[in-house]
Each structure stands twice: as structure tokens, then as C-alpha cells.
């Protein structure tokens, strides 16, 4: 047996519990890892063995280019497990991948069947496991098997690592699987048909994530050697006889792969076990998965939870970069030079889209946690703490978390560098106020109404966790929020210090001389830091004032007041209340435009005079969206008129991001120039439901009517497109309602389930 043994002398082993494991490699169709920086990682690769070309399109990392009809977790809970379906028309296979946490580890299942039984379906599936960091990983099965192992033979590995301790991995095939049998073109290779083949290869530190490249390259090299005697003309043996792993194990291997090829329905299980306890069986896995399905059958919620990832690595930052309109003479960082790598960091986070955005985004995450929290408060708090832990000593956190080479491989170079002067909408605090609301509801009633959070032909009650999470107990909540409070205050102060706007130099009149804000980091065409990338704005200028940012700062301040009140920090609460009143007053003083009858950005003209820059759309609504407009304000009436006008923002599919009457509607990139975004509609519905339709005032009836119509439009359209396409989408067409751009996008679009259940 060839064994990789790395010295563990002087290393104190800290054994992980099974619950640290999960599908925390969301960029892959099916990849498992623990929440440990350097450890064991596993994954699934597949292709069709019915022809020689399909191996060049082997599936591994999620990609819209693969053309899968669907891939979605149909049920999933991070503390239990779940199941995912993947439909691959190109390879004519419908796969189901399942994962179950057990007392001693975990079990996974890969099963499949042809989509169309009249077409060839010969899926070749490769399961791999690779070890990063200190430890050892061995293949215990017979590595001298020249042609591979029989299908019914159990495949076994053993290993140990500094984070996991000792473990074993077993791969067990269902005896009823339809194994490939030799055909008329098998020739001299018939002894390879129907075998389980294998590979062991050494991989440099930090490169297990490139397992697919290593494995496929070795597979192709082996195929070329087998085909060499046939020349260029053939006739060639059948592909399934050639496209197999080489049955080689190299010295120093820390990456192992096992391949099985089928010719019809199949199933095999993978069992990961720590210690020497009783081995789990496939029948026990059947029972466990059935129990999880009964409790957590809510596909859209499941897909959000199944998209949570654990990331570790270095980020790239540039403290010296600045646009000319952002330069500050007092900024000492301007003397520092160029991009640099940070120390390694870790992050547990949901991801917007497994195919297109498989990493953490600051302003997305607050919306994600609004959904995850009601399902699992403890898990949501762990994610929140992970994000807050990234706030640096200055109070900054990068808006996009690109940690390590694997994450960077999915990001264009021009977007990889993060600048510590740039902000993003502070949405994490939305999750905190929602959490405090649930804690107080539990204190008042002893239970929390979690409602329905699914998306199928029939909604499924969230239920399953019959006991209320301990995270909702008052003492637990106090401890959690107190641990977040100091870094959150530092983060809040960073916003107020670094994103200030100018009032006095341009003769602006406002109640407060200090409360004005401007996004740093914008360029000529985009304000990426705002989150609304290509939304129309004025030309860049140091005198700009941004309505959305001052609205976020009012919201941030109000939230900090709620947190300080909950923690009994009365002096802080009074200070936040004073600042909130000042910001709220300045929103009216600096951003309301009487002529257009709406809130607007402010900028400076050629004469250095302050002017309003008005573009009807989501931007105009921000004081309303964040519930900053008084219920009896005449300005609320004008906002509701804008919302409900079909020539402006109203559509049968939700509120448009830019008015239909705007000259830039649907033009250019058309990212935030018309399409319907669910998270923004959620904010509108939340404001209507909780404040404007709920509070007595001159616009209450109108607000109720708009709420009912808007909620129906959003739910109906997302559900229609989900049924039509099999996916939840990043955005929806402003004129047709069709899903657009990234998919599946069960990040903030999954808020549709909260809208459906009216949980705001």
C-alpha cells in the first residue's frame, strides 16, 4: 500500500463534529467539505461514455453553459441533510444526489436514470476525495487490480487529519444498478467493461480544488495510449471501454478518484465515518433521507440553504487606488502602493447564484439571512458572526468576498481587487432587527410563527423543528448580539467617516450640517458600490449626494438604536436617536425635489450650484422602501402615485427598476434600467405591510390596495417562470416577466417565499 504520511507530531488534534460537514462547495454540482480551512474535500464529476466527445464537457462546477434543464435542492436542512435533482439532457441522465449527517459522520448517495429510454444513456461518474493540509489519506482497496474492481466490491479509504481525526470512506454500489456489459465493439478491452476504475495522484498544496483538471487529464492520457494502436482511421473500440481511469496510484497521492460507468438506472452510496463505531448501511440511509424529506420539503428555501458555502483563503486589496473625484488630501493610504494579498480569512456565507456568483456578497447577504433566520436562527447567527468577523480594525469589510484561488477563478480580473474605501448597502443589520423581532415574539408568546417557506404546487409548512431554537432564548440572544455590537459600531463609524458628502461648500441648506453621504468608488458608467450598478446617475463629482446611501444610513442608525436598546446600552441608544432624526430631516432637505415631486440624488452644475438629478425608479423610492417617510406626509401620496403608474414603475410582474418613460429604459446593459428585482419589491411590500397599510393615515387604504396587487403580481410571476423553466432567476423582464440573467438565483429572489407567507 502506498501511503502519504505527514507528520502530526506536536499538532494538537481538534476533532470536528459531524455537523461541520455539508455541501459547502456550492460552486460544484455536488461537493462536500467540513467547515475547516484545510481538510478533506470531495466532489462529483460526470460525463457521457456513449461517445468520445462528451468527456470534453465533463460536469463538475455549476455552469449555465452546461445546459442542465434543472439542478435544485428539493429538500435540505443544514443540520440534517437533503437531496438535489439534476437533469442533464446532453448526457441523457437524470441524477439525484443526497446527503445525510449521521452521529459518526455523513452519508451521500448518487443515483440516476435515463431521461429518454429510447436514447443511449451511459453516464460515467467519478467520485473523488482529496486532502489539504496535515494528515494522511490512503486507499485500502487493492491497488494492484489491473483492470479495476468488480462493481459489487466495496471501495475503502482511510485517513486522518488535524481537523477531523481518524476517518474512513466507503463506496458501496447498489446491486440492482445496471452495469455496462461488453458490446460487439469491446474487442480486447472487454475485461475493462463494467469495472470500477481508480486513480491516485499527488496534488500540490492548495490545489485540490483543481481535481477535475487533474483527473480528466489523466483519463485522456490513458485513453490516448489505449487508442494509439488504432491510428487515425479506426475502427475504434466503444468509448466506454476506453474512457476510464488508468487504475494507477502514484507515490505521495493525496487525491483519489473512483469511476463507475452504467447503462441504465444506478445508485451508489458514500459513507464517511469517524472513529470505529458501527458502520452505516444503505437501508439506514434510506430511512434517514425519508425523515428529512418529510420535514424539510421546501425547494426554494432548500436551494438557498444548499447554496451556503465555506470559503478560506486570501483576498486581494488595494489601499492606494482612488478615482480623482474620491481623492482626499488627508488620506494617508494614498502613499501605499498597489494590490496586495491579505492574510487568509474564512467565511461561511450563502451565495446568490451557484453558477454565476458562487461567493459572498455583502449586500446580498442581509437579504439571504432574512430568509435563513426563520428557518434556522442558530445557523443564520453563525453566518452573521462569520461576516461580522471580517470587519477590520478600521471598520471596513469588503463588499465582495473572493477568498482563495478557487473563488478567484470565477471572477474576471478587473473585479478581483477590493478597495478599503468602498462601501456597500449595510443590509446585514436587516437580519439583526428581524432576529430581535423573533426573539421578542418568542418572549411574548413562547413560540414563533415561522409560516410557510416553500415553493411548489403546494406550500409546505416550515415546521419540523418542533422546539424553538435555543438562539431565540433571551440570554443566548444577548450573548450573540453583544459579541457583534463592538465591531458593528466600528463598521457604522467607518460608514459615517468615509462616505461623507459635502453640504456647506455648495451652499446647501439642511437641518444638519454633517448628515450627507456619497458612495465612493463609482466610475463614469457605474456605481457598483451602491449595488444598483448601471442605474442612471449624474456624472461623477465630489459634490454628489446619493439618496440611496443617506437612506441606508438612516436605516443603519435606526437599527443600531434598536440593538443598543435591546442590549441596555441607553447612552448609545440616545445618541443613535439624535443622529437618526438629523439624517431623516436631511433626506427631506437635501433630496426632495418639489418640481418633479419625488426624492432625487443631488449633484453640482457647471456653476458649482447644487442641483437635483432625478431618475424615476427604485432610487426615487428609497425613503419609502426603508420606511423613512411619515405615514401622513403628502410626499407619501406622490410616491404611491409613482409606484402604481403603469407608465412608470408598475407592471404585472412587479415594480420596474427604472420608469418605462425614462429615455434609458431597457438600454445598454439593461441591468438596473427596467428589469424587476424581487428583493426591491420585497422591501416595498414590507414597507406597505408593516407601516403604510397598517398605520392610520390619509394613504392607508391606497397602500393596502397596492400591497395586495403587488404581492400577487410578484408571487404569480416568479412561480410561473419557476414552473416554465425549472429555475428561479436573478431578475425578470420589465415587459414580459420572463426570467433573465443568472439562474438558478435562489439568493435574494428566494424572498418570494417570505412574500407568499407574508413574513416581513
Secondary structure as GFF3:
##gff-version 3
##sequence-region A 1 760
A	DSSP	beta_strand	4	5	.	.	.	ID=ss1
A	DSSP	three_ten_helix	18	20	.	.	.	ID=ss2
A	DSSP	beta_strand	21	22	.	.	.	ID=ss3
A	DSSP	beta_strand	31	34	.	.	.	ID=ss4
A	DSSP	beta_strand	40	48	.	.	.	ID=ss5
A	DSSP	three_ten_helix	54	57	.	.	.	ID=ss6
A	DSSP	three_ten_helix	64	66	.	.	.	ID=ss7
A	DSSP	beta_strand	70	77	.	.	.	ID=ss8
A	DSSP	beta_strand	81	88	.	.	.	ID=ss9
A	DSSP	beta_strand	93	102	.	.	.	ID=ss10
A	DSSP	beta_strand	105	113	.	.	.	ID=ss11
A	DSSP	beta_strand	123	131	.	.	.	ID=ss12
A	DSSP	beta_strand	135	139	.	.	.	ID=ss13
A	DSSP	beta_strand	155	161	.	.	.	ID=ss14
A	DSSP	beta_strand	165	173	.	.	.	ID=ss15
A	DSSP	three_ten_helix	187	192	.	.	.	ID=ss16
A	DSSP	beta_strand	197	201	.	.	.	ID=ss17
A	DSSP	three_ten_helix	208	210	.	.	.	ID=ss18
A	DSSP	alpha_helix	211	227	.	.	.	ID=ss19
A	DSSP	three_ten_helix	228	230	.	.	.	ID=ss20
A	DSSP	alpha_helix	239	242	.	.	.	ID=ss21
A	DSSP	beta_strand	248	249	.	.	.	ID=ss22
A	DSSP	beta_strand	255	261	.	.	.	ID=ss23
A	DSSP	beta_strand	266	274	.	.	.	ID=ss24
A	DSSP	alpha_helix	282	295	.	.	.	ID=ss25
A	DSSP	alpha_helix	299	305	.	.	.	ID=ss26
A	DSSP	beta_strand	309	313	.	.	.	ID=ss27
A	DSSP	beta_strand	316	317	.	.	.	ID=ss28
A	DSSP	three_ten_helix	324	326	.	.	.	ID=ss29
A	DSSP	three_ten_helix	332	335	.	.	.	ID=ss30
A	DSSP	beta_strand	340	341	.	.	.	ID=ss31
A	DSSP	beta_strand	345	349	.	.	.	ID=ss32
A	DSSP	beta_strand	360	361	.	.	.	ID=ss33
A	DSSP	alpha_helix	362	375	.	.	.	ID=ss34
A	DSSP	alpha_helix	377	388	.	.	.	ID=ss35
A	DSSP	beta_strand	400	401	.	.	.	ID=ss36
A	DSSP	alpha_helix	405	408	.	.	.	ID=ss37
A	DSSP	three_ten_helix	413	415	.	.	.	ID=ss38
A	DSSP	beta_strand	417	418	.	.	.	ID=ss39
A	DSSP	alpha_helix	428	445	.	.	.	ID=ss40
A	DSSP	three_ten_helix	470	472	.	.	.	ID=ss41
A	DSSP	alpha_helix	474	498	.	.	.	ID=ss42
A	DSSP	three_ten_helix	504	506	.	.	.	ID=ss43
A	DSSP	three_ten_helix	528	530	.	.	.	ID=ss44
A	DSSP	alpha_helix	547	567	.	.	.	ID=ss45
A	DSSP	alpha_helix	570	591	.	.	.	ID=ss46
A	DSSP	beta_strand	592	593	.	.	.	ID=ss47
A	DSSP	beta_strand	598	599	.	.	.	ID=ss48
A	DSSP	beta_strand	601	604	.	.	.	ID=ss49
A	DSSP	beta_strand	610	613	.	.	.	ID=ss50
A	DSSP	alpha_helix	618	625	.	.	.	ID=ss51
A	DSSP	alpha_helix	634	644	.	.	.	ID=ss52
A	DSSP	alpha_helix	678	687	.	.	.	ID=ss53
A	DSSP	pi_helix	688	692	.	.	.	ID=ss54
A	DSSP	alpha_helix	700	725	.	.	.	ID=ss55
A	DSSP	beta_strand	729	732	.	.	.	ID=ss56
A	DSSP	beta_strand	739	743	.	.	.	ID=ss57
A	DSSP	three_ten_helix	748	751	.	.	.	ID=ss58
A	DSSP	alpha_helix	752	757	.	.	.	ID=ss59
###
